[in-house]
């Protein structure tokens, strides 16, 4: 969909925009959705055109809107301006700021700021959807098979690891989680770390957010300890172990996302290599001599 088509078919349907001068331009980044920066009478917004395959990836656009609004109220997400149905187009206010670079997330001050934003999110309230990495990888496997995809040999080993992790983890009170904490989704507005793109949000285990963030940015164990200390005020062995296990589940989720995309996506992207990278990292992490110890410690 080009910019002109977006203007004609979507922008006129945003309440209050019809007939007003505006300029739309594509935003870089993102694999599945198309995002546009739209200026309307001096105000700037982001319009997200969702991918048609979103539902196959477990994305519910109404849930995304619900989570986005809670995140905005918490002072972390962008303000939600409109939600256009039936397409599920989300319009939010553009956040002025700068991206958070990979190397910056290892800085203790930045880890403190990110922990603060995560704490705000996890206390933001409830939405109707749940998120479990254990159920997500199962759903992705079934959907990939239904669309002619094949599970790689690594899947069987990964599934055994996931079963062991799920059995070891005591249940926790679910909280609102983002579940896709790439630094591309972070914006430093000069005051706080803002987080965008809530399409995978759901009520779940806060330690998946920690593990997802940690593995996406290859945090060291010292970094992880600083993150947990900034979030909780103190660090327990069980917390460290749970984070380490959720790092593995984050890689399993990403690997299966890549497997499913191979079956359903028409994008020119090497999803096979993407899946392979995450399977390799998952299996390497589970081969750590401390893995069984993490299972035991997490259950404490």
NORNOR-V673307 format. One record per run of one state. SS is the DSSP state (A for helix, B for strand, O for the rest). FROM is the first residue (numbers start at 1). TO is the last residue. If there is no record, write none. Layout:
ss	from	to
SS	FROM	TO
SS	FROM	TO
This chain:
ss	from	to
O	1	2
A	3	9
O	10	10
A	11	13
O	14	21
B	22	27
O	28	33
B	34	40
O	41	42
B	43	49
O	50	51
A	52	57
O	58	60
A	61	73
O	74	79
B	80	84
O	85	88
B	89	93
O	94	97
B	98	99
O	100	101
A	102	106
O	107	107
A	108	122
O	123	129
B	130	130
O	131	132
A	133	146
O	147	153
A	154	168
O	169	174
B	175	177
O	178	182
A	183	185
B	186	188
O	189	192
B	193	195
O	196	201
B	202	204
O	205	205
A	206	216
O	217	220
A	221	232
O	233	236
A	237	264
O	265	270
A	271	286
O	287	290
A	291	298
O	299	300
